[in-house]
Amino acid sequence: APYYVPNANNVTPLPIVRANYSENPKDSSSGEKIVESDSVQCSDKPISISESAEALPSSVAPSGEKLYTQPRGGQDCSDQQTPANMDPQAYHASSHCLKFSDLWYYVYRVRKPVIKHLLSVQIFQKFNTLDSGSKWRDLTKKNLITIGTSTRYYNNDDDSIIIRYIAPQINEADFGLNYNFHKILIPDTSNLEDIENHPEVHGGADEYLVVPSNKVQPNGRMCNVAGVGYEAFAKQLKACQLPRGSCLKNQPLKMWAEDNFQQSKGKKGKYFLQNYGVLLENTLTASKEEDKTLTFFFTKNYLSTLEMQIKDDDNTILRPSSLAALTEIYVDGTDSQKTSIVAKVFNSGLESSIFYIVLTECPLSLPASFSHIQSMPALIAPQHQHIFKLDIHCPLTSSNFICSLQVLNLKKELIAVRKIKLRHQDRCFCIWYCSCSCYTADYGLKCKVLSLLAYHAAGLQGGMPVSLQLMEYSFSDYLVFLTMYVIITLCLTLLVMGTIKALLGLCFIPIGIWGLDIILDLPRKINKYHENDISHMRVIYDEFDWPIHPVTGVRVRNIPIQAEFCINIMFFIVYPFCVFCIIAKSNFSNKSTDTIKIDSCYCRHGVAVVRKNSSLQISNKKPLNTEKSD
């Protein structure tokens, strides 16, 4: 058989073939590899086949004797006569043929899978400077430390940093492939000439075949497995009684076709590699010799731990009640009889501490009740905040003044301080790095950035979290910007609509002149037509005094085409105002007078002209009898 049989410990890929059978038992003209099976004598009794075999075709001879046909090759087995010079066993043998496809598969054994997990670590140390600032020192000296499943231990040259990677054992059931049970079949396309005729190789790694080990045999001595050979095909039991293709189950082509059919139905198959996990873009990479590395994403829960030992020579003693920050302050002076102050104090230390707030440094003109107003002490957990509230039941005699809000500990040590604004009938806010601003006085809530000194005095550490060149704007500025944005967008939209009307008006006169009578108080008398083809003709008007075409009688332009185009561009901006003015004028006229203006009629050049409200609207072109008009 044309197989390379590996040793037990050899992991070289094993090529196998996809077997098929020839429709003509003795046809070898196609050039394919064909082998004949050993001779099998037909029985002189009616042939009995298994339940899985095809029904035995039969026919009746002219003499009435029933003929029995071989189910695989179609030969007539009813005639048991043997010529004298023939071997009876060979003469009545049924010859069957097997041919191989030109597509071969490599068989790979799967080793025990491992998880590859890498972490990059960079360590910084924070220290405070003399100017109450803070800096960070890179202990790894700008070099990333890579640690993980491949390197589980790290220490630097002076042993100041030691890191251990710890990961739990993974249950083998969490891996998609069972390395004790599965083998992977990969098509070999190196010598394949007609790749287009083999759709099973177009899907790439997603459609590699994962086959149980008992369905793959490298020696070719077993039927109904991938790797069936001539020997298994020829030595199958009861070859005469089995239908065609009985030794060729579980072939790679059939496995691929089965999963491809399931995939087309939106179902999950059982042979494609993509059914066993989430593949990477380059899921299969070459490694040493002819081995390959197959990589999946591990989608189960995976918890790893890093144990780090870092040399720290700058340890300091933790002192309680030493670090706090005034992060937010709200002052409500809208009540004429009471002023409320709400302050958030954040304990930025590492121990629980007791703090309280005090209102001090107010102007001397205020009542004595404003001096040294303080809250009750409160215990604040580390890295937590507490909300203090002060209610001052005293009317504000001054409309605008500034006080200081301090944070003290039980030793009455000053921890943080912040200037706050108090205004009569107004609300003021002091938020993080922004100085206090009042809603009414500042026309919105502008954020004016604190100075770095005031920022640190409030208990906030480090540098400013924003650029010092931050632009200041308020809610009112935002409303103005939003209003301007809406107006500009609306005007641009109306200009685009007007441009479309102007362009269409160049081709279609009714579209161009529509609505212009309201804007320009049309129609008007013209000296000549504005159209070049009829400009030399005498102007003719319709009954509404619109100039009309002398031949077709259709209305023409009442103003030059250039003026019409420009006005149409601004049409949708001007038209609504004109309509509004007409409606307003009509309503005002109805309220200011109870008289009804009567149309006047007079004669001009033998033509009766009707005026409506002193505006020329209708004219009758028929000559009047002079006697009747008098």
Secondary structure, 3 states (H helix, E strand, C coil): CCCCCCCCCCCCCEEEEEEEECCCCCCCCCCCCEEECCCCECCCCCCCCCCCCCCCCEEECCCCCEEEECCCCCCECCCCCCCCCCCHHHHCECCCEEEEEEEEEEEEECCCCCCCCEEEECCEEEEECCCCCEEEEECCCCCCEEEECCCCEEECCCCCEEEEEECCCCCHHHCCCCCCCEEEEEEECCCCCCHHHCHHHCCHHHHCEEEEHHHECCCCCCCCCECCCHHHHHCCCCHHHCCCCCCCCCCHHHHHHHHHHHHHCCCCCCCEHHHHCEEEEEEEEECCCCCEEEEEECCCCCCCEEEEEECCCCCCCCCCCCCCEEEEEEEECCCCCCEEEEEEEECCCCCCEEEEEEEECCCCCCCHHHCCEECCCEEECCCCEEEEEEEECCCCCCCEEEEEEEEEECCCCEEEEEEEEEECCCEEEEECCECCEECCCCCCCCCCECCHHHHHHCCCCCCCCCCCCCCCCCHHHHHHHHHHHHHHHHHHHHHHHHHHHHHHHHHCHHHHHCCHHHHHCCCCCCCCCCCHHHCCCCCEECCCCCEECCCCCCECCCCCHHHHHHHHHCHHHHHHHHHHHHHHHHHHHHHHCCCCCCCEEEEECCEEEEEECCEEEEEEEEECCHHHHC
